[in-house]
Amino acid sequence: MLVTYLLLAIAILAEVAGTISLQLSNGFSRLGPSLVVVLGYVVSFLLLAVVLKRGLPVAVAYGVWSALGVALIAGVGVVWLDQRLSSVQVLGLVLVVAGVVTLEAGGVSARS
């Protein structure tokens, strides 16, 4: 299961790279970032498919993938893209991550 979660982590990082590059591509007018968008999303979805094939339930895989992706993208936006988050947005991110943790914890108790 560790390998499955490692593949999921790589999928998340690829998706984050693709999404951040989407903004940097300036509407696909810059070749380098545009190529990273396509490559990032292709790698991300391929790895997500592998994770699902390895048996991770879709609710958990997609929940972790999307929630951590959103949180990481928000963090990158704040740190490197000079974007701001309101306290309400930060609370929303905390709730999303807490929801995924709860979803995973419920899955562990259901599998036991």
N, CA, C and O atoms as a MOPAC input file, in Angstrom:
PM7 MOZYME 1SCF
protein

 N      0.82200 1    -1.19700 1     0.00000 1
 C      0.00000 1     0.00000 1     0.00000 1
 C      0.86600 1     1.26100 1     0.00000 1
 O      0.43700 1     2.30300 1    -0.49500 1
 N      2.08100 1     1.17400 1     0.55100 1
 C      2.97900 1     2.32500 1     0.56800 1
 C      3.30300 1     2.78400 1    -0.84600 1
 O      3.32800 1     3.98400 1    -1.11900 1
 N      3.55100 1     1.83900 1    -1.74700 1
 C      3.85200 1     2.18800 1    -3.13700 1
 C      2.65200 1     2.88600 1    -3.76800 1
 O      2.82200 1     3.83700 1    -4.53100 1
 N      1.45700 1     2.42900 1    -3.46200 1
 C      0.24800 1     3.03900 1    -4.00900 1
 C      0.14400 1     4.50100 1    -3.57400 1
 O     -0.16000 1     5.37300 1    -4.38800 1
 N      0.39200 1     4.76100 1    -2.30900 1
 C      0.33000 1     6.13900 1    -1.83000 1
 C      1.48000 1     6.98500 1    -2.37700 1
 O      1.30800 1     8.18700 1    -2.58100 1
 N      2.63100 1     6.39300 1    -2.61600 1
 C      3.73700 1     7.10500 1    -3.24300 1
 C      3.36400 1     7.50300 1    -4.67800 1
 O      3.63700 1     8.62400 1    -5.10500 1
 N      2.74400 1     6.58600 1    -5.41000 1
 C      2.28500 1     6.89700 1    -6.76400 1
 C      1.21900 1     7.99500 1    -6.73400 1
 O      1.19500 1     8.86400 1    -7.60600 1
 N      0.34600 1     7.95700 1    -5.73700 1
 C     -0.66100 1     9.00000 1    -5.59100 1
 C      0.00100 1    10.35200 1    -5.31200 1
 O     -0.42500 1    11.37400 1    -5.84800 1
 N      1.02900 1    10.35700 1    -4.48500 1
 C      1.74500 1    11.60300 1    -4.18500 1
 C      2.38800 1    12.17300 1    -5.44400 1
 O      2.34800 1    13.38400 1    -5.66600 1
 N      2.97700 1    11.31600 1    -6.26700 1
 C      3.58900 1    11.77600 1    -7.52400 1
 C      2.50400 1    12.31600 1    -8.46200 1
 O      2.71200 1    13.32000 1    -9.14400 1
 N      1.35300 1    11.64800 1    -8.49400 1
 C      0.22400 1    12.12900 1    -9.30900 1
 C     -0.20500 1    13.52300 1    -8.85700 1
 O     -0.48100 1    14.39300 1    -9.68300 1
 N     -0.25800 1    13.72600 1    -7.55900 1
 C     -0.64800 1    15.02800 1    -7.00900 1
 C      0.36500 1    16.09400 1    -7.40400 1
 O     -0.01200 1    17.18500 1    -7.83000 1
 N      1.64200 1    15.78300 1    -7.26500 1
 C      2.68200 1    16.75700 1    -7.62100 1
 C      2.65600 1    17.08400 1    -9.11200 1
 O      2.87500 1    18.23200 1    -9.49700 1
 N      2.39200 1    16.08700 1    -9.95100 1
 C      2.29500 1    16.32300 1   -11.39500 1
 C      1.10100 1    17.22800 1   -11.70900 1
 O      1.19200 1    18.11500 1   -12.55800 1
 N     -0.00400 1    16.99700 1   -11.02600 1
 C     -1.19000 1    17.82700 1   -11.23700 1
 C     -0.94200 1    19.25400 1   -10.76400 1
 O     -1.37000 1    20.20600 1   -11.41700 1
 N     -0.26300 1    19.40900 1    -9.64700 1
 C      0.06200 1    20.74500 1    -9.13600 1
 C      0.97700 1    21.46800 1   -10.12400 1
 O      0.76300 1    22.64300 1   -10.42000 1
 N      1.99000 1    20.77600 1   -10.63100 1
 C      2.89000 1    21.38500 1   -11.62300 1
 C      2.11700 1    21.81600 1   -12.86100 1
 O      2.34500 1    22.90100 1   -13.39600 1
 N      1.20000 1    20.96400 1   -13.31600 1
 C      0.39900 1    21.30200 1   -14.48000 1
 C     -0.50000 1    22.50000 1   -14.24200 1
 O     -0.61800 1    23.37300 1   -15.10200 1
 N     -1.12600 1    22.54500 1   -13.09000 1
 C     -2.05000 1    23.63700 1   -12.78800 1
 C     -1.32400 1    24.95900 1   -12.61200 1
 O     -1.77600 1    25.98800 1   -13.11500 1
 N     -0.20700 1    24.94200 1   -11.90400 1
 C      0.57400 1    26.17400 1   -11.74900 1
 C      1.08600 1    26.63500 1   -13.11500 1
 O      1.08900 1    27.83000 1   -13.41100 1
 N      1.51500 1    25.69100 1   -13.93700 1
 C      2.00400 1    26.04300 1   -15.27300 1
 C      0.90100 1    26.59700 1   -16.15200 1
 O      1.16600 1    27.36400 1   -17.07800 1
 N     -0.33900 1    26.21300 1   -15.86700 1
 C     -1.46600 1    26.75300 1   -16.62200 1
 C     -1.51200 1    28.27400 1   -16.47900 1
 O     -1.73500 1    28.99100 1   -17.45500 1
 N     -1.30000 1    28.75500 1   -15.26500 1
 C     -1.25400 1    30.21400 1   -15.08600 1
 C     -0.01100 1    30.80500 1   -15.73200 1
 O     -0.07300 1    31.87100 1   -16.34500 1
 N      1.11300 1    30.11900 1   -15.59800 1
 C      2.35900 1    30.63500 1   -16.15600 1
 C      2.38900 1    30.59500 1   -17.68700 1
 O      3.19000 1    31.29200 1   -18.31000 1
 N      1.52400 1    29.78700 1   -18.28600 1
 C      1.50200 1    29.66900 1   -19.75100 1
 C      0.90800 1    30.90000 1   -20.43000 1
 O      1.02900 1    31.06800 1   -21.64400 1
 N      0.26900 1    31.75600 1   -19.64100 1
 C     -0.33700 1    32.97600 1   -20.18000 1
 C     -1.30400 1    32.65600 1   -21.31800 1
 O     -1.17800 1    33.16200 1   -22.43300 1
 N     -2.27700 1    31.79400 1   -20.99600 1
 C     -3.27000 1    31.42000 1   -21.99800 1
 C     -2.69100 1    30.55400 1   -23.10700 1
 O     -3.11200 1    30.66800 1   -24.25900 1
 N     -1.74900 1    29.70400 1   -22.78900 1
 C     -1.05100 1    28.81700 1   -23.72900 1
 C     -0.24900 1    29.58800 1   -24.77900 1
 O     -0.00300 1    29.08200 1   -25.87400 1
 N      0.15500 1    30.80900 1   -24.44100 1
 C      0.96500 1    31.59400 1   -25.38000 1
 C      2.46600 1    31.40900 1   -25.14200 1
 O      3.28000 1    31.89300 1   -25.92900 1
 N      2.83700 1    30.71400 1   -24.06500 1
 C      4.24300 1    30.42800 1   -23.77600 1
 C      4.44100 1    28.91800 1   -23.86500 1
 O      3.78200 1    28.15200 1   -23.16300 1
 N      5.36100 1    28.50100 1   -24.73800 1
 C      5.51600 1    27.08400 1   -25.05700 1
 C      5.94200 1    26.24000 1   -23.85300 1
 O      5.32700 1    25.20800 1   -23.58300 1
 N      6.97200 1    26.65600 1   -23.13300 1
 C      7.48800 1    25.84900 1   -22.01800 1
 C      6.42400 1    25.50400 1   -20.98600 1
 O      6.17000 1    24.32700 1   -20.73000 1
 N      5.79700 1    26.51900 1   -20.38700 1
 C      4.75200 1    26.22000 1   -19.41700 1
 C      3.56900 1    25.45400 1   -20.02800 1
 O      2.95000 1    24.63600 1   -19.34700 1
 N      3.25600 1    25.70700 1   -21.28000 1
 C      2.15900 1    24.98200 1   -21.94600 1
 C      2.46600 1    23.49200 1   -22.03600 1
 O      1.58400 1    22.65800 1   -21.83200 1
 N      3.71400 1    23.15900 1   -22.34100 1
 C      4.10400 1    21.75000 1   -22.39700 1
 C      4.04300 1    21.10600 1   -21.01800 1
 O      3.66400 1    19.94200 1   -20.89200 1
 N      4.41300 1    21.85800 1   -19.98100 1
 C      4.34300 1    21.33800 1   -18.61000 1
 C      2.88800 1    21.08900 1   -18.22000 1
 O      2.60500 1    20.12800 1   -17.50400 1
 N      1.95900 1    21.93400 1   -18.67400 1
 C      0.53400 1    21.71900 1   -18.39900 1
 C      0.10500 1    20.36000 1   -18.93400 1
 O     -0.46200 1    19.54600 1   -18.20500 1
 N      0.38000 1    20.12100 1   -20.21100 1
 C     -0.04600 1    18.87200 1   -20.84800 1
 C      0.63300 1    17.67600 1   -20.19800 1
 O     -0.03300 1    16.69900 1   -19.85500 1
 N      1.94100 1    17.73900 1   -20.02600 1
 C      2.68400 1    16.63800 1   -19.42700 1
 C      2.23100 1    16.38500 1   -17.98900 1
 O      2.05800 1    15.23600 1   -17.58200 1
 N      2.04000 1    17.45600 1   -17.22700 1
 C      1.62100 1    17.31500 1   -15.83400 1
 C      0.28000 1    16.62300 1   -15.70500 1
 O      0.11100 1    15.73500 1   -14.86900 1
 N     -0.67900 1    17.02600 1   -16.53200 1
 C     -2.00600 1    16.40400 1   -16.45500 1
 C     -1.99700 1    14.97100 1   -16.97100 1
 O     -2.66800 1    14.10900 1   -16.40300 1
 N     -1.25500 1    14.70500 1   -18.02700 1
 C     -1.18900 1    13.33300 1   -18.54400 1
 C     -0.57700 1    12.40700 1   -17.49400 1
 O     -1.12600 1    11.34300 1   -17.20700 1
 N      0.55400 1    12.80700 1   -16.92200 1
 C      1.20900 1    11.98600 1   -15.89900 1
 C      0.29000 1    11.81700 1   -14.69100 1
 O      0.17300 1    10.72100 1   -14.14300 1
 N     -0.35700 1    12.89800 1   -14.28300 1
 C     -1.22600 1    12.83600 1   -13.12000 1
 C     -2.37100 1    11.84800 1   -13.30700 1
 O     -2.63100 1    11.02600 1   -12.42800 1
 N     -3.05400 1    11.92100 1   -14.44200 1
 C     -4.18400 1    11.02400 1   -14.66300 1
 C     -3.74300 1     9.59000 1   -14.90100 1
 O     -4.43100 1     8.65800 1   -14.48600 1
 N     -2.60900 1     9.39700 1   -15.56200 1
 C     -2.10300 1     8.03500 1   -15.73800 1
 C     -1.78400 1     7.40400 1   -14.37800 1
 O     -2.14300 1     6.25400 1   -14.12400 1
 N     -1.11500 1     8.15300 1   -13.51700 1
 C     -0.78000 1     7.62200 1   -12.19500 1
 C     -2.02600 1     7.42600 1   -11.33600 1
 O     -2.10300 1     6.47200 1   -10.56100 1
 N     -3.00000 1     8.32500 1   -11.47100 1
 C     -4.24900 1     8.13300 1   -10.73300 1
 C     -4.92600 1     6.83800 1   -11.18000 1
 O     -5.48300 1     6.11300 1   -10.35500 1
 N     -4.88400 1     6.54600 1   -12.46900 1
 C     -5.45100 1     5.29200 1   -12.97800 1
 C     -4.71600 1     4.08200 1   -12.40400 1
 O     -5.33800 1     3.07600 1   -12.06200 1
 N     -3.40100 1     4.18200 1   -12.30000 1
 C     -2.61100 1     3.08600 1   -11.72600 1
 C     -2.97500 1     2.88800 1   -10.26000 1
 O     -3.12200 1     1.75700 1    -9.79700 1
 N     -3.11800 1     3.98300 1    -9.54000 1
 C     -3.48400 1     3.91600 1    -8.12000 1
 C     -4.83400 1     3.21000 1    -7.95300 1
 O     -4.99600 1     2.37600 1    -7.06200 1
 N     -5.78700 1     3.54300 1    -8.80400 1
 C     -7.09800 1     2.89600 1    -8.73400 1
 C     -7.00000 1     1.41800 1    -9.08600 1
 O     -7.65900 1     0.58200 1    -8.46800 1
 N     -6.17600 1     1.09700 1   -10.08200 1
 C     -5.99200 1    -0.30000 1   -10.47300 1
 C     -5.34600 1    -1.10600 1    -9.34800 1
 O     -5.60300 1    -2.30200 1    -9.21200 1
 N     -4.50600 1    -0.45200 1    -8.54100 1
 C     -3.84500 1    -1.12200 1    -7.42200 1
 C     -4.78200 1    -1.32500 1    -6.23700 1
 O     -4.38900 1    -1.92000 1    -5.23400 1
 N     -6.02800 1    -0.83300 1    -6.34300 1
 C     -7.02300 1    -1.14600 1    -5.32900 1
 C     -7.41900 1    -0.04700 1    -4.37100 1
 O     -8.26800 1    -0.26700 1    -3.50800 1
 N     -6.83100 1     1.13300 1    -4.49400 1
 C     -7.25400 1     2.22300 1    -3.60700 1
 C     -8.66000 1     2.66400 1    -4.03800 1
 O     -8.87800 1     2.94100 1    -5.21800 1
 N     -9.60900 1     2.73400 1    -3.11100 1
 C    -10.97000 1     3.13000 1    -3.48300 1
 C    -10.99300 1     4.51800 1    -4.13400 1
 O    -10.24600 1     5.41200 1    -3.73600 1
 N    -11.84100 1     4.68200 1    -5.11800 1
 C    -11.88900 1     5.93500 1    -5.86600 1
 C    -12.21400 1     7.12400 1    -4.96800 1
 O    -11.67100 1     8.20900 1    -5.17500 1
 N    -13.08000 1     6.95000 1    -3.98200 1
 C    -13.42600 1     8.05900 1    -3.08300 1
 C    -12.20200 1     8.53800 1    -2.31700 1
 O    -12.00400 1     9.74100 1    -2.14500 1
 N    -11.39300 1     7.61500 1    -1.86400 1
 C    -10.18200 1     7.98100 1    -1.11600 1
 C     -9.14200 1     8.56700 1    -2.06100 1
 O     -8.58200 1     9.62800 1    -1.78600 1
 N     -8.87700 1     7.88200 1    -3.17600 1
 C     -7.85000 1     8.34100 1    -4.11300 1
 C     -8.17200 1     9.73400 1    -4.63600 1
 O     -7.32100 1    10.62300 1    -4.60400 1
 N     -9.38900 1     9.92600 1    -5.11500 1
 C     -9.75100 1    11.21600 1    -5.67600 1
 C     -9.85700 1    12.28200 1    -4.59200 1
 O     -9.49800 1    13.43700 1    -4.82100 1
 N    -10.34300 1    11.90600 1    -3.42300 1
 C    -10.42800 1    12.85800 1    -2.32300 1
 C     -9.05600 1    13.38000 1    -1.91800 1
 O     -8.85600 1    14.58600 1    -1.77400 1
 N     -8.11500 1    12.45900 1    -1.73600 1
 C     -6.74800 1    12.85700 1    -1.37100 1
 C     -6.12000 1    13.66600 1    -2.49700 1
 O     -5.51600 1    14.71200 1    -2.25800 1
 N     -6.26600 1    13.17600 1    -3.73400 1
 C     -5.67800 1    13.82700 1    -4.91000 1
 C     -6.18500 1    15.26300 1    -5.05100 1
 O     -5.39700 1    16.19100 1    -5.22700 1
 N     -7.48000 1    15.43400 1    -4.97300 1
 C     -8.02900 1    16.77100 1    -5.18300 1
 C     -7.76500 1    17.69800 1    -3.99200 1
 O     -7.39100 1    18.85400 1    -4.18600 1
 N     -7.95300 1    17.21000 1    -2.77700 1
 C     -7.77900 1    18.07500 1    -1.60600 1
 C     -6.33600 1    18.51700 1    -1.42300 1
 O     -6.06600 1    19.69800 1    -1.20200 1
 N     -5.41200 1    17.57300 1    -1.51300 1
 C     -4.01000 1    17.96600 1    -1.35700 1
 C     -3.54100 1    18.81200 1    -2.52900 1
 O     -2.71600 1    19.71300 1    -2.36900 1
 N     -4.07400 1    18.51400 1    -3.71100 1
 C     -3.74800 1    19.35400 1    -4.86700 1
 C     -4.18600 1    20.78800 1    -4.66500 1
 O     -3.41900 1    21.71600 1    -4.92000 1
 N     -5.42100 1    20.97600 1    -4.20800 1
 C     -5.93900 1    22.32400 1    -3.95400 1
 C     -5.09600 1    23.02600 1    -2.88800 1
 O     -4.73100 1    24.19000 1    -3.05200 1
 N     -4.79200 1    22.32900 1    -1.81200 1
 C     -4.01100 1    22.93700 1    -0.73200 1
 C     -2.60400 1    23.31400 1    -1.21000 1
 O     -2.10700 1    24.39700 1    -0.89800 1
 N     -1.97300 1    22.42400 1    -1.96100 1
 C     -0.62500 1    22.72400 1    -2.46300 1
 C     -0.63900 1    23.87600 1    -3.46200 1
 O      0.23700 1    24.74000 1    -3.42900 1
 N     -1.62600 1    23.89000 1    -4.34600 1
 C     -1.71500 1    24.97800 1    -5.32100 1
 C     -1.94600 1    26.30600 1    -4.61300 1
 O     -1.35200 1    27.31800 1    -4.98600 1
 N     -2.79400 1    26.31200 1    -3.60800 1
 C     -3.02000 1    27.54200 1    -2.84000 1
 C     -1.72100 1    27.99400 1    -2.16800 1
 O     -1.39900 1    29.18200 1    -2.16700 1
 N     -0.98100 1    27.04400 1    -1.59800 1
 C      0.29400 1    27.37800 1    -0.95600 1
 C      1.31000 1    27.92000 1    -1.93900 1
 O      1.99100 1    28.90400 1    -1.64900 1
 N      1.42000 1    27.29400 1    -3.09100 1
 C      2.35100 1    27.77700 1    -4.12600 1
 C      1.93400 1    29.17900 1    -4.57900 1
 O      2.78100 1    30.04900 1    -4.78000 1
 N      0.62900 1    29.38800 1    -4.73600 1
 C      0.14700 1    30.71300 1    -5.12800 1
 C      0.53400 1    31.78900 1    -4.13600 1
 O      0.91700 1    32.89200 1    -4.52600 1
 N      0.43700 1    31.47600 1    -2.86500 1
 C      0.79100 1    32.44600 1    -1.82700 1
 C      2.30100 1    32.67900 1    -1.78800 1
 O      2.75600 1    33.82200 1    -1.73700 1
 N      3.07100 1    31.59600 1    -1.81200 1
 C      4.52000 1    31.70300 1    -1.63100 1
 C      5.22300 1    32.24800 1    -2.86700 1
 O      6.09700 1    33.10800 1    -2.74700 1
 N      4.86000 1    31.76500 1    -4.05100 1
 C      5.63100 1    32.11100 1    -5.24500 1
 C      4.90200 1    32.98500 1    -6.25800 1
 O      5.55100 1    33.59400 1    -7.10700 1
 N      3.58800 1    33.06700 1    -6.19800 1
 C      2.85200 1    33.83100 1    -7.21100 1
 C      2.21600 1    35.09500 1    -6.64500 1
 O      1.40300 1    35.73900 1    -7.30900 1
 N      2.58700 1    35.44600 1    -5.42000 1
 C      2.12600 1    36.67200 1    -4.77200 1
 C      0.60000 1    36.76000 1    -4.70400 1
 O      0.02400 1    37.83300 1    -4.88200 1
 N     -0.03900 1    35.63800 1    -4.44900 1
 C     -1.48100 1    35.61500 1    -4.28600 1
 C     -1.80500 1    35.61700 1    -2.79600 1
 O     -0.97700 1    35.22200 1    -1.97500 1
 N     -2.97600 1    36.05000 1    -2.45900 1
 C     -3.38900 1    36.15000 1    -1.05400 1
 C     -4.57900 1    35.23500 1    -0.79600 1
 O     -5.39900 1    34.99300 1    -1.68200 1
 N     -4.65800 1    34.73400 1     0.42800 1
 C     -5.81600 1    33.95600 1     0.87200 1
 C     -6.45400 1    34.66400 1     2.05500 1
 O     -5.76800 1    35.09300 1     2.98300 1
 N     -7.76200 1    34.78200 1     2.01300 1
 C     -8.47600 1    35.35800 1     3.15500 1
 C     -8.56300 1    34.30300 1     4.25400 1
 O     -8.29300 1    33.12400 1     4.02400 1
 N     -8.93800 1    34.73900 1     5.42800 1
 C     -9.08500 1    33.78300 1     6.53300 1
 C    -10.19300 1    32.77600 1     6.23400 1
 O    -10.10900 1    31.62400 1     6.65800 1
 N    -11.22000 1    33.19300 1     5.51500 1
 C    -12.29200 1    32.27500 1     5.13700 1
 C    -11.76200 1    31.22200 1     4.16200 1
 O    -12.12500 1    30.05000 1     4.26800 1
 N    -10.91300 1    31.62100 1     3.22100 1
 C    -10.32300 1    30.66200 1     2.28500 1
 C     -9.40700 1    29.67500 1     3.00100 1
 O     -9.40700 1    28.48600 1     2.68400 1
 N     -8.63100 1    30.15700 1     3.95800 1
 C     -7.77000 1    29.27000 1     4.74300 1
 C     -8.62500 1    28.27300 1     5.51800 1
 O     -8.30700 1    27.08400 1     5.56000 1
 N     -9.69700 1    28.74500 1     6.12400 1
 C    -10.61300 1    27.84800 1     6.83000 1
 C    -11.17900 1    26.79500 1     5.86700 1
 O    -11.27400 1    25.61900 1     6.21900 1
 N    -11.54700 1    27.21000 1     4.67100 1
 C    -12.05300 1    26.26600 1     3.67900 1
 C    -11.03900 1    25.19300 1     3.34500 1
 O    -11.39300 1    24.01900 1     3.23300 1
 N     -9.77800 1    25.58000 1     3.18200 1
 C     -8.72000 1    24.59700 1     2.90600 1
 C     -8.55700 1    23.62900 1     4.06500 1
 O     -8.39800 1    22.42600 1     3.85500 1
 N     -8.59500 1    24.13800 1     5.27100 1
 C     -8.48300 1    23.27700 1     6.45900 1
 C     -9.63800 1    22.28500 1     6.49300 1
 O     -9.43300 1    21.10800 1     6.79100 1
 N    -10.84000 1    22.74300 1     6.19300 1
 C    -12.00600 1    21.86000 1     6.20500 1
 C    -11.92000 1    20.79700 1     5.11000 1
 O    -12.31100 1    19.65000 1     5.32900 1
 N    -11.41400 1    21.16700 1     3.94000 1
 C    -11.26200 1    20.19400 1     2.85200 1
 C    -10.27500 1    19.10800 1     3.26700 1
 O    -10.55600 1    17.92000 1     3.11100 1
 N     -9.13700 1    19.50500 1     3.78700 1
 C     -8.13100 1    18.53100 1     4.21800 1
 C     -8.67600 1    17.68000 1     5.37400 1
 O     -8.46000 1    16.46800 1     5.40900 1
 N     -9.36900 1    18.30800 1     6.30200 1
 C     -9.96600 1    17.54600 1     7.41200 1
 C    -10.98800 1    16.54100 1     6.88900 1
 O    -11.08800 1    15.43000 1     7.41100 1
 N    -11.73800 1    16.91800 1     5.87200 1
 C    -12.69900 1    15.99800 1     5.28000 1
 C    -12.02500 1    14.78300 1     4.66800 1
 O    -12.52400 1    13.66500 1     4.80100 1
 N    -10.91100 1    14.98500 1     4.00700 1
 C    -10.18000 1    13.86500 1     3.41100 1
 C     -9.58500 1    12.97300 1     4.49300 1
 O     -9.62300 1    11.74800 1     4.37900 1
 N     -9.04500 1    13.57200 1     5.52600 1
 C     -8.51100 1    12.78200 1     6.64600 1
 C     -9.63400 1    11.94300 1     7.25700 1
 O     -9.42900 1    10.77200 1     7.57800 1
 N    -10.80400 1    12.52900 1     7.41700 1
 C    -11.95200 1    11.80400 1     7.96300 1
 C    -12.37500 1    10.68300 1     7.02800 1
 O    -12.68500 1     9.58100 1     7.48000 1
 N    -12.38900 1    10.95400 1     5.72900 1
 C    -12.73700 1     9.92600 1     4.74200 1
 C    -11.76300 1     8.76600 1     4.81600 1
 O    -12.18500 1     7.61000 1     4.79200 1
 N    -10.48700 1     9.04200 1     4.90500 1
 C     -9.47300 1     7.99100 1     4.98900 1
 C     -9.59300 1     7.23800 1     6.31300 1
 O     -9.47900 1     6.01300 1     6.33800 1
 N     -9.82200 1     7.95200 1     7.40500 1
 C     -9.94900 1     7.28600 1     8.70900 1
 C    -11.16000 1     6.36100 1     8.71700 1
 O    -11.09900 1     5.27000 1     9.28300 1
 N    -12.23600 1     6.77500 1     8.11000 1
 C    -13.42000 1     5.93600 1     8.01400 1
 C    -13.15300 1     4.70400 1     7.18400 1
 O    -13.68500 1     3.63400 1     7.47800 1
 N    -12.33500 1     4.83400 1     6.14600 1
 C    -11.97300 1     3.69300 1     5.31200 1
 C    -11.12100 1     2.68200 1     6.06300 1
 O    -11.25800 1     1.47500 1     5.86200 1
 N    -10.24600 1     3.17200 1     6.92300 1
 C     -9.40000 1     2.26900 1     7.70800 1
 C    -10.26200 1     1.46200 1     8.66500 1
 O    -10.07000 1     0.25300 1     8.79400 1
 N    -11.21600 1     2.11400 1     9.34400 1
 C    -12.05700 1     1.37900 1    10.29500 1
 C    -12.98400 1     0.41900 1     9.56100 1
 O    -13.30500 1    -0.64400 1    10.09100 1
 N    -13.42100 1     0.76800 1     8.35900 1
 C    -14.30900 1    -0.12500 1     7.58100 1
 C    -13.54900 1    -1.34100 1     7.06400 1
 O    -14.13200 1    -2.41500 1     6.91400 1
 N    -12.25300 1    -1.18400 1     6.78800 1
 C    -11.44000 1    -2.29900 1     6.28000 1
 C    -10.99000 1    -3.22100 1     7.38800 1
 O    -10.60900 1    -4.36200 1     7.12500 1
 N    -11.02700 1    -2.74300 1     8.64600 1
 C    -10.53100 1    -3.54500 1     9.77500 1
 C    -11.44300 1    -4.69300 1    10.11700 1
 O    -11.15800 1    -5.45400 1    11.04200 1

